[in-house]
Amino acid sequence: MIPIIDVKAGEYLVRLHVDGAESQLGIDTQPESLTFNWYNSPRIVI
């Protein structure tokens, strides 16, 4: 568990950095989507 302090409740993108390696972010690949080409995953709800 990672403590999260003074962060407004909501949905956030998450990126981990472990031993110099970073997790990849997913991208919306649906051309008809309003968020096309935006980062969209992984997400966490606080």
mmCIF entry with sequence, helices, sheets and N, C-alpha, C, O atoms, coordinates in Angstrom:
data_MODEL
# 
_entry.id   MODEL 
# 
_entity.id                         1 
_entity.type                       polymer 
_entity.pdbx_number_of_molecules   1 
# 
_entity_poly.entity_id                      1 
_entity_poly.type                           'polypeptide(L)' 
_entity_poly.nstd_linkage                   no 
_entity_poly.nstd_monomer                   no 
_entity_poly.pdbx_seq_one_letter_code       MIPIIDVKAGEYLVRLHVDGAESQLGIDTQPESLTFNWYNSPRIVI 
_entity_poly.pdbx_seq_one_letter_code_can   MIPIIDVKAGEYLVRLHVDGAESQLGIDTQPESLTFNWYNSPRIVI 
_entity_poly.pdbx_strand_id                 A 
# 
loop_
_entity_poly_seq.entity_id 
_entity_poly_seq.num 
_entity_poly_seq.mon_id 
_entity_poly_seq.hetero 
1 1  MET n 
1 2  ILE n 
1 3  PRO n 
1 4  ILE n 
1 5  ILE n 
1 6  ASP n 
1 7  VAL n 
1 8  LYS n 
1 9  ALA n 
1 10 GLY n 
1 11 GLU n 
1 12 TYR n 
1 13 LEU n 
1 14 VAL n 
1 15 ARG n 
1 16 LEU n 
1 17 HIS n 
1 18 VAL n 
1 19 ASP n 
1 20 GLY n 
1 21 ALA n 
1 22 GLU n 
1 23 SER n 
1 24 GLN n 
1 25 LEU n 
1 26 GLY n 
1 27 ILE n 
1 28 ASP n 
1 29 THR n 
1 30 GLN n 
1 31 PRO n 
1 32 GLU n 
1 33 SER n 
1 34 LEU n 
1 35 THR n 
1 36 PHE n 
1 37 ASN n 
1 38 TRP n 
1 39 TYR n 
1 40 ASN n 
1 41 SER n 
1 42 PRO n 
1 43 ARG n 
1 44 ILE n 
1 45 VAL n 
1 46 ILE n 
# 
_struct_asym.id          A 
_struct_asym.entity_id   1 
# 
loop_
_struct_sheet.id 
_struct_sheet.type 
_struct_sheet.number_strands 
_struct_sheet.details 
AA1 ? 2 ? 
AA2 ? 2 ? 
AA3 ? 2 ? 
# 
loop_
_struct_sheet_order.sheet_id 
_struct_sheet_order.range_id_1 
_struct_sheet_order.range_id_2 
_struct_sheet_order.offset 
_struct_sheet_order.sense 
AA1 1 2 ? anti-parallel 
AA2 1 2 ? anti-parallel 
AA3 1 2 ? anti-parallel 
# 
loop_
_struct_sheet_range.sheet_id 
_struct_sheet_range.id 
_struct_sheet_range.beg_label_comp_id 
_struct_sheet_range.beg_label_asym_id 
_struct_sheet_range.beg_label_seq_id 
_struct_sheet_range.pdbx_beg_PDB_ins_code 
_struct_sheet_range.end_label_comp_id 
_struct_sheet_range.end_label_asym_id 
_struct_sheet_range.end_label_seq_id 
_struct_sheet_range.pdbx_end_PDB_ins_code 
_struct_sheet_range.beg_auth_comp_id 
_struct_sheet_range.beg_auth_asym_id 
_struct_sheet_range.beg_auth_seq_id 
_struct_sheet_range.end_auth_comp_id 
_struct_sheet_range.end_auth_asym_id 
_struct_sheet_range.end_auth_seq_id 
AA1 1 GLU A 11 ? LEU A 13 ? GLU A 11 LEU A 13 
AA1 2 ARG A 43 ? VAL A 45 ? ARG A 43 VAL A 45 
AA2 1 HIS A 17 ? VAL A 18 ? HIS A 17 VAL A 18 
AA2 2 ALA A 21 ? GLU A 22 ? ALA A 21 GLU A 22 
AA3 1 GLY A 26 ? ILE A 27 ? GLY A 26 ILE A 27 
AA3 2 TYR A 39 ? SER A 41 ? TYR A 39 SER A 41 
# 
loop_
_atom_site.group_PDB 
_atom_site.id 
_atom_site.type_symbol 
_atom_site.label_atom_id 
_atom_site.label_alt_id 
_atom_site.label_comp_id 
_atom_site.label_asym_id 
_atom_site.label_entity_id 
_atom_site.label_seq_id 
_atom_site.pdbx_PDB_ins_code 
_atom_site.Cartn_x 
_atom_site.Cartn_y 
_atom_site.Cartn_z 
_atom_site.occupancy 
_atom_site.B_iso_or_equiv 
_atom_site.pdbx_formal_charge 
_atom_site.auth_seq_id 
_atom_site.auth_comp_id 
_atom_site.auth_asym_id 
_atom_site.auth_atom_id 
_atom_site.pdbx_PDB_model_num 
ATOM 1   N N  . MET A 1 1  ? 0.836   -1.169 0.000   1.00 0.00 ? 1  MET A N  1 
ATOM 2   C CA . MET A 1 1  ? 0.000   0.000  0.000   1.00 0.00 ? 1  MET A CA 1 
ATOM 3   C C  . MET A 1 1  ? 0.885   1.238  0.000   1.00 0.00 ? 1  MET A C  1 
ATOM 4   O O  . MET A 1 1  ? 1.910   1.285  0.681   1.00 0.00 ? 1  MET A O  1 
ATOM 5   N N  . ILE A 1 2  ? 0.479   2.230  -0.766  1.00 0.00 ? 2  ILE A N  1 
ATOM 6   C CA . ILE A 1 2  ? 1.201   3.499  -0.855  1.00 0.00 ? 2  ILE A CA 1 
ATOM 7   C C  . ILE A 1 2  ? 0.327   4.582  -0.236  1.00 0.00 ? 2  ILE A C  1 
ATOM 8   O O  . ILE A 1 2  ? -0.808  4.773  -0.671  1.00 0.00 ? 2  ILE A O  1 
ATOM 9   N N  . PRO A 1 3  ? 0.831   5.296  0.772   1.00 0.00 ? 3  PRO A N  1 
ATOM 10  C CA . PRO A 1 3  ? 0.018   6.348  1.381   1.00 0.00 ? 3  PRO A CA 1 
ATOM 11  C C  . PRO A 1 3  ? -0.177  7.517  0.415   1.00 0.00 ? 3  PRO A C  1 
ATOM 12  O O  . PRO A 1 3  ? 0.762   7.958  -0.248  1.00 0.00 ? 3  PRO A O  1 
ATOM 13  N N  . ILE A 1 4  ? -1.404  8.004  0.351   1.00 0.00 ? 4  ILE A N  1 
ATOM 14  C CA . ILE A 1 4  ? -1.731  9.147  -0.505  1.00 0.00 ? 4  ILE A CA 1 
ATOM 15  C C  . ILE A 1 4  ? -2.336  10.213 0.401   1.00 0.00 ? 4  ILE A C  1 
ATOM 16  O O  . ILE A 1 4  ? -3.381  9.998  1.016   1.00 0.00 ? 4  ILE A O  1 
ATOM 17  N N  . ILE A 1 5  ? -1.666  11.372 0.478   1.00 0.00 ? 5  ILE A N  1 
ATOM 18  C CA . ILE A 1 5  ? -2.060  12.423 1.405   1.00 0.00 ? 5  ILE A CA 1 
ATOM 19  C C  . ILE A 1 5  ? -2.338  13.716 0.642   1.00 0.00 ? 5  ILE A C  1 
ATOM 20  O O  . ILE A 1 5  ? -1.622  14.055 -0.299  1.00 0.00 ? 5  ILE A O  1 
ATOM 21  N N  . ASP A 1 6  ? -3.375  14.428 1.051   1.00 0.00 ? 6  ASP A N  1 
ATOM 22  C CA . ASP A 1 6  ? -3.721  15.735 0.487   1.00 0.00 ? 6  ASP A CA 1 
ATOM 23  C C  . ASP A 1 6  ? -3.951  15.694 -1.025  1.00 0.00 ? 6  ASP A C  1 
ATOM 24  O O  . ASP A 1 6  ? -3.499  16.583 -1.746  1.00 0.00 ? 6  ASP A O  1 
ATOM 25  N N  . VAL A 1 7  ? -4.647  14.675 -1.499  1.00 0.00 ? 7  VAL A N  1 
ATOM 26  C CA . VAL A 1 7  ? -4.999  14.559 -2.912  1.00 0.00 ? 7  VAL A CA 1 
ATOM 27  C C  . VAL A 1 7  ? -6.516  14.571 -3.024  1.00 0.00 ? 7  VAL A C  1 
ATOM 28  O O  . VAL A 1 7  ? -7.205  13.829 -2.325  1.00 0.00 ? 7  VAL A O  1 
ATOM 29  N N  . LYS A 1 8  ? -7.029  15.414 -3.904  1.00 0.00 ? 8  LYS A N  1 
ATOM 30  C CA . LYS A 1 8  ? -8.469  15.520 -4.110  1.00 0.00 ? 8  LYS A CA 1 
ATOM 31  C C  . LYS A 1 8  ? -9.008  14.202 -4.670  1.00 0.00 ? 8  LYS A C  1 
ATOM 32  O O  . LYS A 1 8  ? -8.391  13.586 -5.539  1.00 0.00 ? 8  LYS A O  1 
ATOM 33  N N  . ALA A 1 9  ? -10.168 13.780 -4.158  1.00 0.00 ? 9  ALA A N  1 
ATOM 34  C CA . ALA A 1 9  ? -10.796 12.551 -4.646  1.00 0.00 ? 9  ALA A CA 1 
ATOM 35  C C  . ALA A 1 9  ? -11.064 12.673 -6.142  1.00 0.00 ? 9  ALA A C  1 
ATOM 36  O O  . ALA A 1 9  ? -11.462 13.731 -6.629  1.00 0.00 ? 9  ALA A O  1 
ATOM 37  N N  . GLY A 1 10 ? -10.843 11.585 -6.857  1.00 0.00 ? 10 GLY A N  1 
ATOM 38  C CA . GLY A 1 10 ? -11.082 11.588 -8.290  1.00 0.00 ? 10 GLY A CA 1 
ATOM 39  C C  . GLY A 1 10 ? -10.404 10.409 -8.963  1.00 0.00 ? 10 GLY A C  1 
ATOM 40  O O  . GLY A 1 10 ? -9.934  9.485  -8.300  1.00 0.00 ? 10 GLY A O  1 
ATOM 41  N N  . GLU A 1 11 ? -10.360 10.450 -10.268 1.00 0.00 ? 11 GLU A N  1 
ATOM 42  C CA . GLU A 1 11 ? -9.734  9.400  -11.065 1.00 0.00 ? 11 GLU A CA 1 
ATOM 43  C C  . GLU A 1 11 ? -8.449  9.954  -11.671 1.00 0.00 ? 11 GLU A C  1 
ATOM 44  O O  . GLU A 1 11 ? -8.442  11.033 -12.263 1.00 0.00 ? 11 GLU A O  1 
ATOM 45  N N  . TYR A 1 12 ? -7.361  9.197  -11.514 1.00 0.00 ? 12 TYR A N  1 
ATOM 46  C CA . TYR A 1 12 ? -6.047  9.653  -11.938 1.00 0.00 ? 12 TYR A CA 1 
ATOM 47  C C  . TYR A 1 12 ? -5.337  8.585  -12.766 1.00 0.00 ? 12 TYR A C  1 
ATOM 48  O O  . TYR A 1 12 ? -5.554  7.389  -12.575 1.00 0.00 ? 12 TYR A O  1 
ATOM 49  N N  . LEU A 1 13 ? -4.483  9.037  -13.691 1.00 0.00 ? 13 LEU A N  1 
ATOM 50  C CA . LEU A 1 13 ? -3.573  8.118  -14.365 1.00 0.00 ? 13 LEU A CA 1 
ATOM 51  C C  . LEU A 1 13 ? -2.463  7.766  -13.383 1.00 0.00 ? 13 LEU A C  1 
ATOM 52  O O  . LEU A 1 13 ? -2.088  8.588  -12.548 1.00 0.00 ? 13 LEU A O  1 
ATOM 53  N N  . VAL A 1 14 ? -1.941  6.559  -13.478 1.00 0.00 ? 14 VAL A N  1 
ATOM 54  C CA . VAL A 1 14 ? -0.905  6.095  -12.562 1.00 0.00 ? 14 VAL A CA 1 
ATOM 55  C C  . VAL A 1 14 ? 0.307   5.647  -13.362 1.00 0.00 ? 14 VAL A C  1 
ATOM 56  O O  . VAL A 1 14 ? 0.183   4.963  -14.378 1.00 0.00 ? 14 VAL A O  1 
ATOM 57  N N  . ARG A 1 15 ? 1.469   6.042  -12.891 1.00 0.00 ? 15 ARG A N  1 
ATOM 58  C CA . ARG A 1 15 ? 2.703   5.582  -13.508 1.00 0.00 ? 15 ARG A CA 1 
ATOM 59  C C  . ARG A 1 15 ? 3.651   5.187  -12.387 1.00 0.00 ? 15 ARG A C  1 
ATOM 60  O O  . ARG A 1 15 ? 3.861   5.953  -11.447 1.00 0.00 ? 15 ARG A O  1 
ATOM 61  N N  . LEU A 1 16 ? 4.218   4.005  -12.485 1.00 0.00 ? 16 LEU A N  1 
ATOM 62  C CA . LEU A 1 16 ? 5.144   3.508  -11.472 1.00 0.00 ? 16 LEU A CA 1 
ATOM 63  C C  . LEU A 1 16 ? 6.577   3.595  -11.969 1.00 0.00 ? 16 LEU A C  1 
ATOM 64  O O  . LEU A 1 16 ? 6.845   3.463  -13.163 1.00 0.00 ? 16 LEU A O  1 
ATOM 65  N N  . HIS A 1 17 ? 7.479   3.817  -11.046 1.00 0.00 ? 17 HIS A N  1 
ATOM 66  C CA . HIS A 1 17 ? 8.907   3.847  -11.348 1.00 0.00 ? 17 HIS A CA 1 
ATOM 67  C C  . HIS A 1 17 ? 9.581   2.926  -10.336 1.00 0.00 ? 17 HIS A C  1 
ATOM 68  O O  . HIS A 1 17 ? 9.652   3.239  -9.147  1.00 0.00 ? 17 HIS A O  1 
ATOM 69  N N  . VAL A 1 18 ? 10.076  1.785  -10.822 1.00 0.00 ? 18 VAL A N  1 
ATOM 70  C CA . VAL A 1 18 ? 10.695  0.788  -9.942  1.00 0.00 ? 18 VAL A CA 1 
ATOM 71  C C  . VAL A 1 18 ? 12.057  0.395  -10.510 1.00 0.00 ? 18 VAL A C  1 
ATOM 72  O O  . VAL A 1 18 ? 12.165  -0.038 -11.657 1.00 0.00 ? 18 VAL A O  1 
ATOM 73  N N  . ASP A 1 19 ? 13.079  0.550  -9.699  1.00 0.00 ? 19 ASP A N  1 
ATOM 74  C CA . ASP A 1 19 ? 14.445  0.188  -10.093 1.00 0.00 ? 19 ASP A CA 1 
ATOM 75  C C  . ASP A 1 19 ? 14.836  0.757  -11.453 1.00 0.00 ? 19 ASP A C  1 
ATOM 76  O O  . ASP A 1 19 ? 15.501  0.083  -12.241 1.00 0.00 ? 19 ASP A O  1 
ATOM 77  N N  . GLY A 1 20 ? 14.428  1.990  -11.729 1.00 0.00 ? 20 GLY A N  1 
ATOM 78  C CA . GLY A 1 20 ? 14.808  2.655  -12.972 1.00 0.00 ? 20 GLY A CA 1 
ATOM 79  C C  . GLY A 1 20 ? 13.890  2.376  -14.143 1.00 0.00 ? 20 GLY A C  1 
ATOM 80  O O  . GLY A 1 20 ? 14.038  2.990  -15.200 1.00 0.00 ? 20 GLY A O  1 
ATOM 81  N N  . ALA A 1 21 ? 12.953  1.473  -13.980 1.00 0.00 ? 21 ALA A N  1 
ATOM 82  C CA . ALA A 1 21 ? 12.019  1.154  -15.062 1.00 0.00 ? 21 ALA A CA 1 
ATOM 83  C C  . ALA A 1 21 ? 10.679  1.833  -14.796 1.00 0.00 ? 21 ALA A C  1 
ATOM 84  O O  . ALA A 1 21 ? 10.182  1.808  -13.670 1.00 0.00 ? 21 ALA A O  1 
ATOM 85  N N  . GLU A 1 22 ? 10.091  2.442  -15.833 1.00 0.00 ? 22 GLU A N  1 
ATOM 86  C CA . GLU A 1 22 ? 8.791   3.104  -15.709 1.00 0.00 ? 22 GLU A CA 1 
ATOM 87  C C  . GLU A 1 22 ? 7.714   2.278  -16.389 1.00 0.00 ? 22 GLU A C  1 
ATOM 88  O O  . GLU A 1 22 ? 7.945   1.673  -17.436 1.00 0.00 ? 22 GLU A O  1 
ATOM 89  N N  . SER A 1 23 ? 6.533   2.259  -15.781 1.00 0.00 ? 23 SER A N  1 
ATOM 90  C CA . SER A 1 23 ? 5.405   1.588  -16.415 1.00 0.00 ? 23 SER A CA 1 
ATOM 91  C C  . SER A 1 23 ? 4.953   2.416  -17.616 1.00 0.00 ? 23 SER A C  1 
ATOM 92  O O  . SER A 1 23 ? 5.126   3.634  -17.646 1.00 0.00 ? 23 SER A O  1 
ATOM 93  N N  . GLN A 1 24 ? 4.382   1.749  -18.586 1.00 0.00 ? 24 GLN A N  1 
ATOM 94  C CA . GLN A 1 24 ? 3.900   2.439  -19.786 1.00 0.00 ? 24 GLN A CA 1 
ATOM 95  C C  . GLN A 1 24 ? 2.475   2.930  -19.572 1.00 0.00 ? 24 GLN A C  1 
ATOM 96  O O  . GLN A 1 24 ? 1.691   2.310  -18.855 1.00 0.00 ? 24 GLN A O  1 
ATOM 97  N N  . LEU A 1 25 ? 2.154   4.052  -20.204 1.00 0.00 ? 25 LEU A N  1 
ATOM 98  C CA . LEU A 1 25 ? 0.792   4.552  -20.196 1.00 0.00 ? 25 LEU A CA 1 
ATOM 99  C C  . LEU A 1 25 ? 0.097   4.094  -21.472 1.00 0.00 ? 25 LEU A C  1 
ATOM 100 O O  . LEU A 1 25 ? 0.704   4.061  -22.543 1.00 0.00 ? 25 LEU A O  1 
ATOM 101 N N  . GLY A 1 26 ? -1.190  3.738  -21.349 1.00 0.00 ? 26 GLY A N  1 
ATOM 102 C CA . GLY A 1 26 ? -1.973  3.354  -22.513 1.00 0.00 ? 26 GLY A CA 1 
ATOM 103 C C  . GLY A 1 26 ? -2.519  4.586  -23.212 1.00 0.00 ? 26 GLY A C  1 
ATOM 104 O O  . GLY A 1 26 ? -2.700  5.631  -22.587 1.00 0.00 ? 26 GLY A O  1 
ATOM 105 N N  . ILE A 1 27 ? -2.780  4.466  -24.504 1.00 0.00 ? 27 ILE A N  1 
ATOM 106 C CA . ILE A 1 27 ? -3.298  5.571  -25.302 1.00 0.00 ? 27 ILE A CA 1 
ATOM 107 C C  . ILE A 1 27 ? -4.614  5.160  -25.938 1.00 0.00 ? 27 ILE A C  1 
ATOM 108 O O  . ILE A 1 27 ? -4.754  4.036  -26.422 1.00 0.00 ? 27 ILE A O  1 
ATOM 109 N N  . ASP A 1 28 ? -5.581  6.076  -25.936 1.00 0.00 ? 28 ASP A N  1 
ATOM 110 C CA . ASP A 1 28 ? -6.873  5.841  -26.586 1.00 0.00 ? 28 ASP A CA 1 
ATOM 111 C C  . ASP A 1 28 ? -6.653  5.773  -28.095 1.00 0.00 ? 28 ASP A C  1 
ATOM 112 O O  . ASP A 1 28 ? -6.216  6.746  -28.708 1.00 0.00 ? 28 ASP A O  1 
ATOM 113 N N  . THR A 1 29 ? -6.954  4.630  -28.684 1.00 0.00 ? 29 THR A N  1 
ATOM 114 C CA . THR A 1 29 ? -6.709  4.422  -30.111 1.00 0.00 ? 29 THR A CA 1 
ATOM 115 C C  . THR A 1 29 ? -7.985  4.413  -30.950 1.00 0.00 ? 29 THR A C  1 
ATOM 116 O O  . THR A 1 29 ? -7.951  4.061  -32.130 1.00 0.00 ? 29 THR A O  1 
ATOM 117 N N  . GLN A 1 30 ? -9.109  4.798  -30.346 1.00 0.00 ? 30 GLN A N  1 
ATOM 118 C CA . GLN A 1 30 ? -10.384 4.824  -31.064 1.00 0.00 ? 30 GLN A CA 1 
ATOM 119 C C  . GLN A 1 30 ? -10.556 6.189  -31.737 1.00 0.00 ? 30 GLN A C  1 
ATOM 120 O O  . GLN A 1 30 ? -10.810 7.174  -31.043 1.00 0.00 ? 30 GLN A O  1 
ATOM 121 N N  . PRO A 1 31 ? -10.426 6.280  -33.069 1.00 0.00 ? 31 PRO A N  1 
ATOM 122 C CA . PRO A 1 31 ? -10.490 7.575  -33.766 1.00 0.00 ? 31 PRO A CA 1 
ATOM 123 C C  . PRO A 1 31 ? -11.766 8.371  -33.493 1.00 0.00 ? 31 PRO A C  1 
ATOM 124 O O  . PRO A 1 31 ? -11.734 9.602  -33.519 1.00 0.00 ? 31 PRO A O  1 
ATOM 125 N N  . GLU A 1 32 ? -12.884 7.697  -33.233 1.00 0.00 ? 32 GLU A N  1 
ATOM 126 C CA . GLU A 1 32 ? -14.146 8.402  -33.001 1.00 0.00 ? 32 GLU A CA 1 
ATOM 127 C C  . GLU A 1 32 ? -14.295 8.894  -31.562 1.00 0.00 ? 32 GLU A C  1 
ATOM 128 O O  . GLU A 1 32 ? -15.256 9.598  -31.252 1.00 0.00 ? 32 GLU A O  1 
ATOM 129 N N  . SER A 1 33 ? -13.372 8.539  -30.689 1.00 0.00 ? 33 SER A N  1 
ATOM 130 C CA . SER A 1 33 ? -13.428 8.924  -29.280 1.00 0.00 ? 33 SER A CA 1 
ATOM 131 C C  . SER A 1 33 ? -13.056 10.390 -29.101 1.00 0.00 ? 33 SER A C  1 
ATOM 132 O O  . SER A 1 33 ? -12.217 10.921 -29.828 1.00 0.00 ? 33 SER A O  1 
ATOM 133 N N  . LEU A 1 34 ? -13.692 11.041 -28.121 1.00 0.00 ? 34 LEU A N  1 
ATOM 134 C CA . LEU A 1 34 ? -13.356 12.432 -27.808 1.00 0.00 ? 34 LEU A CA 1 
ATOM 135 C C  . LEU A 1 34 ? -11.966 12.561 -27.197 1.00 0.00 ? 34 LEU A C  1 
ATOM 136 O O  . LEU A 1 34 ? -11.389 13.648 -27.172 1.00 0.00 ? 34 LEU A O  1 
ATOM 137 N N  . THR A 1 35 ? -11.430 11.441 -26.704 1.00 0.00 ? 35 THR A N  1 
ATOM 138 C CA . THR A 1 35 ? -10.096 11.459 -26.098 1.00 0.00 ? 35 THR A CA 1 
ATOM 139 C C  . THR A 1 35 ? -9.076  10.709 -26.962 1.00 0.00 ? 35 THR A C  1 
ATOM 140 O O  . THR A 1 35 ? -8.085  10.199 -26.440 1.00 0.00 ? 35 THR A O  1 
ATOM 141 N N  . PHE A 1 36 ? -9.304  10.639 -28.256 1.00 0.00 ? 36 PHE A N  1 
ATOM 142 C CA . PHE A 1 36 ? -8.396  9.954  -29.184 1.00 0.00 ? 36 PHE A CA 1 
ATOM 143 C C  . PHE A 1 36 ? -6.979  10.501 -29.028 1.00 0.00 ? 36 PHE A C  1 
ATOM 144 O O  . PHE A 1 36 ? -6.760  11.712 -29.011 1.00 0.00 ? 36 PHE A O  1 
ATOM 145 N N  . ASN A 1 37 ? -6.027  9.581  -28.915 1.00 0.00 ? 37 ASN A N  1 
ATOM 146 C CA . ASN A 1 37 ? -4.591  9.866  -28.758 1.00 0.00 ? 37 ASN A CA 1 
ATOM 147 C C  . ASN A 1 37 ? -4.222  10.435 -27.389 1.00 0.00 ? 37 ASN A C  1 
ATOM 148 O O  . ASN A 1 37 ? -3.091  10.884 -27.205 1.00 0.00 ? 37 ASN A O  1 
ATOM 149 N N  . TRP A 1 38 ? -5.133  10.430 -26.436 1.00 0.00 ? 38 TRP A N  1 
ATOM 150 C CA . TRP A 1 38 ? -4.826  10.855 -25.075 1.00 0.00 ? 38 TRP A CA 1 
ATOM 151 C C  . TRP A 1 38 ? -4.409  9.626  -24.274 1.00 0.00 ? 38 TRP A C  1 
ATOM 152 O O  . TRP A 1 38 ? -4.835  8.509  -24.569 1.00 0.00 ? 38 TRP A O  1 
ATOM 153 N N  . TYR A 1 39 ? -3.572  9.840  -23.256 1.00 0.00 ? 39 TYR A N  1 
ATOM 154 C CA . TYR A 1 39 ? -3.273  8.762  -22.322 1.00 0.00 ? 39 TYR A CA 1 
ATOM 155 C C  . TYR A 1 39 ? -4.542  8.415  -21.561 1.00 0.00 ? 39 TYR A C  1 
ATOM 156 O O  . TYR A 1 39 ? -5.278  9.307  -21.140 1.00 0.00 ? 39 TYR A O  1 
ATOM 157 N N  . ASN A 1 40 ? -4.808  7.098  -21.377 1.00 0.00 ? 40 ASN A N  1 
ATOM 158 C CA . ASN A 1 40 ? -6.059  6.705  -20.720 1.00 0.00 ? 40 ASN A CA 1 
ATOM 159 C C  . ASN A 1 40 ? -5.918  5.563  -19.719 1.00 0.00 ? 40 ASN A C  1 
ATOM 160 O O  . ASN A 1 40 ? -6.912  5.182  -19.100 1.00 0.00 ? 40 ASN A O  1 
ATOM 161 N N  . SER A 1 41 ? -4.741  5.012  -19.539 1.00 0.00 ? 41 SER A N  1 
ATOM 162 C CA . SER A 1 41 ? -4.590  3.919  -18.592 1.00 0.00 ? 41 SER A CA 1 
ATOM 163 C C  . SER A 1 41 ? -3.118  3.764  -18.213 1.00 0.00 ? 41 SER A C  1 
ATOM 164 O O  . SER A 1 41 ? -2.242  4.236  -18.937 1.00 0.00 ? 41 SER A O  1 
ATOM 165 N N  . PRO A 1 42 ? -2.843  3.116  -17.100 1.00 0.00 ? 42 PRO A N  1 
ATOM 166 C CA . PRO A 1 42 ? -3.753  2.610  -16.076 1.00 0.00 ? 42 PRO A CA 1 
ATOM 167 C C  . PRO A 1 42 ? -4.283  3.756  -15.214 1.00 0.00 ? 42 PRO A C  1 
ATOM 168 O O  . PRO A 1 42 ? -3.656  4.810  -15.104 1.00 0.00 ? 42 PRO A O  1 
ATOM 169 N N  . ARG A 1 43 ? -5.446  3.530  -14.607 1.00 0.00 ? 43 ARG A N  1 
ATOM 170 C CA . ARG A 1 43 ? -6.113  4.547  -13.788 1.00 0.00 ? 43 ARG A CA 1 
ATOM 171 C C  . ARG A 1 43 ? -6.325  4.035  -12.369 1.00 0.00 ? 43 ARG A C  1 
ATOM 172 O O  . ARG A 1 43 ? -6.381  2.831  -12.117 1.00 0.00 ? 43 ARG A O  1 
ATOM 173 N N  . ILE A 1 44 ? -6.440  4.982  -11.461 1.00 0.00 ? 44 ILE A N  1 
ATOM 174 C CA . ILE A 1 44 ? -6.764  4.661  -10.066 1.00 0.00 ? 44 ILE A CA 1 
ATOM 175 C C  . ILE A 1 44 ? -7.822  5.648  -9.598  1.00 0.00 ? 44 ILE A C  1 
ATOM 176 O O  . ILE A 1 44 ? -7.813  6.813  -9.997  1.00 0.00 ? 44 ILE A O  1 
ATOM 177 N N  . VAL A 1 45 ? -8.723  5.188  -8.761  1.00 0.00 ? 45 VAL A N  1 
ATOM 178 C CA . VAL A 1 45 ? -9.737  6.045  -8.174  1.00 0.00 ? 45 VAL A CA 1 
ATOM 179 C C  . VAL A 1 45 ? -9.400  6.262  -6.705  1.00 0.00 ? 45 VAL A C  1 
ATOM 180 O O  . VAL A 1 45 ? -9.211  5.310  -5.947  1.00 0.00 ? 45 VAL A O  1 
ATOM 181 N N  . ILE A 1 46 ? -9.331  7.518  -6.323  1.00 0.00 ? 46 ILE A N  1 
ATOM 182 C CA . ILE A 1 46 ? -9.010  7.870  -4.940  1.00 0.00 ? 46 ILE A CA 1 
ATOM 183 C C  . ILE A 1 46 ? -10.263 8.465  -4.310  1.00 0.00 ? 46 ILE A C  1 
ATOM 184 O O  . ILE A 1 46 ? -10.245 8.842  -3.138  1.00 0.00 ? 46 ILE A O  1 
# 
